[in-house]
């Protein structure tokens, strides 16, 4: 089965070039030029979800950030890669805070974009993301890095590349506090002092997967004014 990519980009020249190259690399591509059309497509339960969304921030109808917000509020776990203007650091941070998995600034290199796509699509991601292939447990939840899945009460739930990277980092340091800055640097490749809540956003997503009550976490606990710790005493 082909890997499905939804491209939301209003620049026709860029979009047609990307579609041509994606298809040449074996991807099945759907292109939409408006944010409202992209959101309607993604919420249409009659159609299968794409495996990856490439979302330009500046879209007519709805902005890319508005589309992303709606998706994450509905707990959609499809990986999202944002395309932003060169001078739009605020938009990058806002997108990461809303749950984007990665971003590229325009103009960008096609090989770099394809490499980021492969990572988010889990192809070869084990060599690029943190963590070995051995499974580990968080409470009653099993984590399988080689499958990018967690298993809870017999149900298998998928992980994105960044979710897996964050879980594996916490597991490597199990019992020790890991700072937000270190997580930003190790998992997202961002400067440790980048002002963003992306770490907190992803922790909330992971708690919904591994905690019985995400509002009162037992396993992934906060370290006030510092970061997070995966408990090893339970």
C-alpha positions as CSV (number, residue, x, y, z in Angstrom):
1,X,0.0,0.0,0.0
2,X,1.3,3.4,-0.9
3,X,2.1,5.9,1.8
4,X,-0.4,8.7,1.7
5,X,0.7,12.4,2.0
6,X,-1.6,15.3,2.3
7,X,0.0,18.6,1.1
8,X,-1.7,21.8,2.1
9,X,0.1,24.6,0.1
10,X,-1.4,27.6,-1.6
11,X,1.6,28.4,-3.9
12,X,0.8,26.4,-7.0
13,X,4.4,26.4,-8.3
14,X,5.8,25.0,-5.1
15,X,2.9,22.5,-4.7
16,X,3.2,21.1,-8.2
17,X,6.9,20.7,-7.8
18,X,6.5,18.9,-4.5
19,X,3.7,16.7,-5.8
20,X,5.9,15.6,-8.8
21,X,8.9,14.8,-6.6
22,X,6.8,13.0,-3.9
23,X,5.1,10.8,-6.5
24,X,8.5,10.1,-8.1
25,X,9.6,8.8,-4.6
26,X,6.6,6.5,-4.4
27,X,4.2,8.6,-2.3
28,X,0.5,9.0,-3.0
29,X,-0.1,12.7,-2.8
30,X,-3.2,14.7,-2.3
31,X,-2.9,18.5,-2.7
32,X,-5.2,21.1,-1.3
33,X,-4.6,24.9,-1.6
34,X,-6.9,26.1,1.2
35,X,-6.8,25.5,5.0
36,X,-10.6,25.1,5.3
37,X,-10.6,22.5,2.5
38,X,-7.7,20.6,4.1
39,X,-9.5,20.5,7.5
40,X,-12.7,19.4,5.9
41,X,-10.8,16.6,4.1
42,X,-9.1,15.5,7.3
43,X,-12.3,15.4,9.3
44,X,-14.2,13.5,6.6
45,X,-14.6,10.0,8.2
46,X,-15.6,8.6,4.8
47,X,-12.0,9.0,3.6
48,X,-8.8,7.4,5.1
49,X,-6.5,9.6,7.0
50,X,-3.1,10.4,5.3
51,X,0.0,9.0,6.9
52,X,1.6,12.4,6.9
53,X,0.4,16.0,6.7
54,X,2.6,18.7,5.2
55,X,1.0,22.0,6.2
56,X,1.9,25.5,5.1
57,X,1.3,28.0,7.9
58,X,0.0,30.8,5.6
59,X,-3.0,29.3,3.9
60,X,-6.3,31.0,2.8
61,X,-9.5,30.0,4.4
62,X,-7.9,28.8,7.6
63,X,-4.3,29.2,8.6
64,X,-2.1,26.1,8.9
65,X,-2.0,26.8,12.7
66,X,-5.8,26.8,12.9
67,X,-6.0,23.5,11.0
68,X,-3.3,22.0,13.3
69,X,-5.2,23.2,16.4
70,X,-8.4,21.6,15.3
71,X,-6.7,18.3,14.6
72,X,-4.9,18.1,17.9
73,X,-8.0,19.2,19.8
74,X,-9.7,16.2,18.2
75,X,-6.7,14.1,19.4
76,X,-5.6,13.3,15.8
77,X,-2.2,11.7,15.9
78,X,-1.2,12.0,12.3
79,X,2.3,13.4,12.0
80,X,2.3,17.1,10.9
81,X,5.3,18.9,9.3
82,X,4.9,22.7,9.0
83,X,6.3,24.8,6.2
84,X,6.9,28.4,7.4
85,X,8.4,31.6,6.1
86,X,12.1,32.2,6.8
87,X,11.4,35.0,9.4
88,X,8.5,33.4,11.2
89,X,10.0,32.1,14.4
90,X,6.8,33.0,16.3
91,X,4.8,30.8,14.0
92,X,7.3,27.9,14.4
93,X,7.1,28.1,18.2
94,X,3.3,28.4,18.0
95,X,3.1,25.4,15.7
96,X,5.3,23.3,18.0
97,X,3.2,24.3,21.0
98,X,0.1,23.1,19.2
99,X,1.6,19.7,18.6
100,X,3.4,19.9,15.2
101,X,6.0,17.1,14.9
102,X,8.5,19.0,12.8
103,X,9.0,22.1,10.6
104,X,11.0,23.5,7.7
105,X,11.5,27.1,6.8
106,X,11.2,28.3,3.2
107,X,13.2,28.1,1.0
108,X,14.1,24.5,1.9
109,X,16.1,21.7,0.3
110,X,14.1,18.9,-1.3
111,X,16.5,16.2,0.1
112,X,16.1,17.6,3.6
113,X,12.3,17.6,3.3
114,X,12.3,14.0,2.0
115,X,14.6,13.0,4.9
116,X,12.3,14.7,7.5
117,X,9.3,13.0,5.9
118,X,11.0,9.6,6.2
119,X,11.7,10.2,9.8
120,X,8.1,11.2,10.6
121,X,6.9,8.2,8.5
122,X,9.0,6.0,10.7
123,X,11.2,4.8,7.8
124,X,14.7,4.5,9.0
125,X,13.7,6.6,12.1
126,X,15.3,4.2,14.5
127,X,18.7,5.4,13.3
128,X,17.6,9.1,13.6
129,X,15.4,9.0,16.7
130,X,16.5,8.1,20.2
131,X,16.1,4.7,21.7
132,X,17.1,1.1,21.0
133,X,14.8,-1.6,19.6
134,X,14.2,-3.3,23.0
135,X,10.8,-2.9,24.5
136,X,10.2,-1.4,27.9
137,X,7.3,-0.9,30.4
138,X,5.8,2.1,31.9
139,X,3.4,0.8,34.6
140,X,1.0,-1.5,32.8
141,X,1.8,-0.1,29.3
142,X,4.4,-1.8,27.1
143,X,6.4,0.4,24.7
144,X,7.7,-1.2,21.5
145,X,10.2,1.2,19.8
146,X,10.8,-1.1,16.8
147,X,7.0,-0.9,16.0
148,X,6.5,2.7,17.1
149,X,3.6,1.5,19.3
150,X,2.5,1.2,22.9
151,X,0.2,-1.6,24.0
152,X,-2.3,-1.0,26.8
153,X,-4.8,-3.6,27.9
154,X,-4.3,-5.5,24.7
155,X,-4.9,-2.5,22.5
156,X,-2.0,-1.3,20.3
157,X,-1.7,2.5,19.9
158,X,0.7,4.2,17.4
159,X,3.4,6.6,18.4
160,X,4.8,9.4,16.2
161,X,8.6,9.7,15.8
162,X,8.8,12.6,18.3
163,X,6.6,10.9,20.9
164,X,8.8,7.8,20.7
165,X,12.0,9.9,20.9
166,X,10.7,11.6,24.1
167,X,9.6,8.4,25.7
168,X,12.9,6.7,25.0
169,X,14.9,9.7,26.3
170,X,12.9,9.6,29.6
171,X,13.4,5.8,29.8
172,X,17.1,6.2,29.3
173,X,17.2,8.6,32.3
174,X,14.5,6.7,34.2
175,X,14.4,7.9,37.8
176,X,16.3,11.1,36.9
177,X,14.9,14.5,36.1
178,X,15.4,15.6,32.5
179,X,15.2,19.4,31.8
180,X,13.0,20.9,29.2
181,X,16.0,22.4,27.5
182,X,17.7,19.0,27.2
183,X,14.5,17.5,25.8
184,X,14.3,20.3,23.2
185,X,17.8,19.7,22.2
186,X,17.8,16.0,22.1
187,X,14.4,15.3,20.6
188,X,13.6,18.3,18.5
189,X,17.1,19.6,17.7
190,X,16.2,23.0,19.1
191,X,18.3,25.4,21.2
192,X,17.7,24.6,24.9
193,X,16.6,28.1,25.6
194,X,14.0,28.2,22.8
195,X,10.8,29.6,24.3
196,X,8.1,27.0,23.5
197,X,5.7,24.7,25.2
198,X,6.2,21.9,22.8
199,X,7.7,19.6,25.5
200,X,4.7,20.2,27.8
201,X,2.3,19.6,24.8
202,X,3.9,16.3,24.0
203,X,4.0,15.2,27.6
204,X,0.3,15.7,27.8
205,X,-0.2,13.5,24.7
206,X,2.0,10.8,26.2
207,X,0.2,10.8,29.5
208,X,-3.0,10.1,27.8
209,X,-1.3,7.0,26.4
210,X,0.4,5.6,29.5
211,X,-1.4,6.9,32.5
212,X,-4.7,5.6,33.9
213,X,-5.7,9.2,34.8
214,X,-3.7,11.7,32.9
215,X,-4.8,14.5,35.2
216,X,-3.1,12.8,38.1
217,X,0.0,11.2,36.5
218,X,1.9,8.4,38.4
219,X,4.6,7.6,36.0
220,X,5.6,10.7,33.9
221,X,5.8,13.3,36.7
222,X,6.6,17.0,36.6
223,X,9.7,18.4,38.2
224,X,8.7,22.0,39.0
225,X,10.4,24.7,37.1
226,X,12.8,22.2,35.5
227,X,11.3,19.4,33.4
228,X,10.0,15.8,33.8
229,X,11.0,12.4,35.3
230,X,9.9,8.9,34.5
231,X,9.5,7.2,37.9
232,X,11.4,3.9,38.5
233,X,9.9,3.2,42.0
234,X,6.5,1.9,40.9
